[in-house]
């Protein structure tokens, strides 16, 4: 599977982007991008907290790191790390692989780009 670019659009034109997809669905599929729309910088910062960004850095550095190992490396409770990895997975940034009772998060993006409409 090709990793996608995740765009985060602050005050982006959601309906305009939907119209472009409807007009040319093959182009949208080919570009393989996920778009997260947020209404404000405050909402953006609530998704990409410093602790979640730290998790992304650790996942990038250490392939096949488990949620438990991430908790140890970041000095956090496993429940908090699990919650944050699920949130990032819900936004398409991570993919969570399960091996028995172990969860291994992996990056599902090749890049994360933020566009702020002024």
C-alpha positions as a Markdown table, in Angstrom:
| # | Residue | x | y | z |
|---|---|---|---|---|
| 1 | Unk | 0.0 | 0.0 | 0.0 |
| 2 | Unk | 1.3 | 3.5 | -0.9 |
| 3 | Unk | 1.6 | 5.8 | 2.0 |
| 4 | Unk | -0.5 | 9.0 | 1.6 |
| 5 | Unk | 0.1 | 12.6 | 2.2 |
| 6 | Unk | -2.1 | 13.9 | 4.9 |
| 7 | Unk | -3.1 | 17.5 | 4.5 |
| 8 | Unk | -4.4 | 19.5 | 7.5 |
| 9 | Unk | -6.4 | 22.5 | 6.2 |
| 10 | Unk | -7.2 | 25.2 | 8.8 |
| 11 | Unk | -10.2 | 27.1 | 7.6 |
| 12 | Unk | -10.0 | 25.2 | 4.3 |
| 13 | Unk | -12.7 | 25.1 | 1.6 |
| 14 | Unk | -14.3 | 21.8 | 2.4 |
| 15 | Unk | -17.2 | 22.1 | 0.0 |
| 16 | Unk | -14.9 | 23.4 | -2.8 |
| 17 | Unk | -12.7 | 20.3 | -2.3 |
| 18 | Unk | -15.7 | 18.0 | -2.4 |
| 19 | Unk | -16.8 | 19.6 | -5.6 |
| 20 | Unk | -13.4 | 18.9 | -7.2 |
| 21 | Unk | -13.5 | 15.3 | -6.1 |
| 22 | Unk | -17.0 | 14.9 | -7.6 |
| 23 | Unk | -15.9 | 16.5 | -10.9 |
| 24 | Unk | -12.8 | 14.4 | -11.3 |
| 25 | Unk | -12.9 | 11.3 | -9.0 |
| 26 | Unk | -10.1 | 9.5 | -10.8 |
| 27 | Unk | -7.7 | 12.4 | -10.2 |
| 28 | Unk | -8.6 | 12.5 | -6.5 |
| 29 | Unk | -8.0 | 8.7 | -6.2 |
| 30 | Unk | -4.7 | 9.0 | -8.0 |
| 31 | Unk | -3.4 | 11.7 | -5.7 |
| 32 | Unk | -4.0 | 9.4 | -2.7 |
| 33 | Unk | -4.3 | 12.2 | -0.1 |
| 34 | Unk | -6.2 | 12.4 | 3.2 |
| 35 | Unk | -7.5 | 15.8 | 4.2 |
| 36 | Unk | -8.2 | 16.8 | 7.8 |
| 37 | Unk | -10.3 | 19.9 | 8.0 |
| 38 | Unk | -10.1 | 22.0 | 11.2 |
| 39 | Unk | -11.9 | 25.3 | 12.0 |
| 40 | Unk | -9.1 | 26.9 | 14.0 |
| 41 | Unk | -5.5 | 26.7 | 15.1 |
| 42 | Unk | -6.8 | 25.8 | 18.5 |
| 43 | Unk | -8.5 | 22.7 | 17.0 |
| 44 | Unk | -5.3 | 21.9 | 15.1 |
| 45 | Unk | -3.3 | 22.1 | 18.3 |
| 46 | Unk | -5.7 | 19.8 | 20.1 |
| 47 | Unk | -5.1 | 17.1 | 17.5 |
| 48 | Unk | -1.4 | 17.5 | 17.2 |
| 49 | Unk | -0.4 | 17.9 | 20.8 |
| 50 | Unk | 3.3 | 17.8 | 21.8 |
| 51 | Unk | 2.8 | 14.3 | 23.3 |
| 52 | Unk | 1.3 | 13.0 | 20.1 |
| 53 | Unk | 4.0 | 14.6 | 18.0 |
| 54 | Unk | 6.6 | 12.9 | 20.3 |
| 55 | Unk | 4.8 | 9.5 | 19.6 |
| 56 | Unk | 5.0 | 10.1 | 15.9 |
| 57 | Unk | 8.8 | 10.8 | 16.2 |
| 58 | Unk | 9.3 | 7.6 | 18.2 |
| 59 | Unk | 7.3 | 5.6 | 15.7 |
| 60 | Unk | 9.3 | 7.0 | 12.8 |
| 61 | Unk | 12.6 | 6.2 | 14.6 |
| 62 | Unk | 11.7 | 2.7 | 15.8 |
| 63 | Unk | 9.9 | 0.3 | 13.4 |
| 64 | Unk | 7.7 | -2.3 | 15.0 |
| 65 | Unk | 7.6 | -0.5 | 18.3 |
| 66 | Unk | 4.7 | -1.6 | 20.4 |
| 67 | Unk | 2.3 | 0.7 | 22.4 |
| 68 | Unk | 3.8 | -0.7 | 25.6 |
| 69 | Unk | 7.4 | 0.2 | 24.5 |
| 70 | Unk | 6.2 | 3.6 | 23.4 |
| 71 | Unk | 4.8 | 4.2 | 26.8 |
| 72 | Unk | 8.2 | 3.3 | 28.4 |
| 73 | Unk | 10.2 | 5.4 | 25.9 |
| 74 | Unk | 8.0 | 8.5 | 26.5 |
| 75 | Unk | 7.5 | 7.9 | 30.2 |
| 76 | Unk | 3.7 | 7.8 | 29.9 |
| 77 | Unk | 1.0 | 5.5 | 30.9 |
| 78 | Unk | 0.2 | 2.8 | 28.4 |
| 79 | Unk | -3.5 | 3.7 | 28.4 |
| 80 | Unk | -2.7 | 7.3 | 27.4 |
| 81 | Unk | -0.4 | 6.2 | 24.6 |
| 82 | Unk | -3.0 | 3.7 | 23.4 |
| 83 | Unk | -5.7 | 6.5 | 23.4 |
| 84 | Unk | -3.4 | 8.9 | 21.5 |
| 85 | Unk | -2.4 | 6.2 | 18.9 |
| 86 | Unk | -6.1 | 5.4 | 18.3 |
| 87 | Unk | -6.9 | 9.2 | 17.8 |
| 88 | Unk | -4.0 | 9.5 | 15.3 |
| 89 | Unk | -5.3 | 6.3 | 13.6 |
| 90 | Unk | -8.8 | 7.8 | 13.4 |
| 91 | Unk | -7.3 | 10.7 | 11.5 |
| 92 | Unk | -5.5 | 8.4 | 9.1 |
| 93 | Unk | -2.0 | 9.3 | 10.3 |
| 94 | Unk | -1.3 | 5.9 | 11.9 |
| 95 | Unk | -2.2 | 2.4 | 11.1 |
| 96 | Unk | -2.5 | 0.0 | 14.0 |
| 97 | Unk | -1.5 | -3.6 | 13.5 |
| 98 | Unk | -2.5 | -6.2 | 16.1 |
| 99 | Unk | -0.4 | -9.2 | 16.9 |
| 100 | Unk | -2.2 | -11.3 | 19.5 |
| 101 | Unk | -2.7 | -8.8 | 22.4 |
| 102 | Unk | 0.1 | -6.4 | 21.2 |
| 103 | Unk | -0.6 | -3.3 | 19.1 |
| 104 | Unk | 2.1 | -1.9 | 16.8 |
| 105 | Unk | 1.4 | 1.5 | 15.4 |
| 106 | Unk | 3.0 | 2.4 | 12.1 |
| 107 | Unk | 3.0 | 5.6 | 10.1 |
| 108 | Unk | 0.4 | 5.6 | 7.4 |
| 109 | Unk | 1.7 | 8.8 | 5.8 |
| 110 | Unk | 4.6 | 9.8 | 3.7 |
| 111 | Unk | 4.2 | 13.5 | 4.8 |
| 112 | Unk | 2.0 | 15.7 | 6.9 |
| 113 | Unk | 1.3 | 19.1 | 5.4 |
| 114 | Unk | -0.6 | 22.0 | 7.0 |
| 115 | Unk | -2.3 | 24.6 | 5.0 |
| 116 | Unk | -3.7 | 27.7 | 6.7 |
| 117 | Unk | -6.2 | 29.8 | 4.8 |
| 118 | Unk | -6.1 | 33.5 | 5.7 |
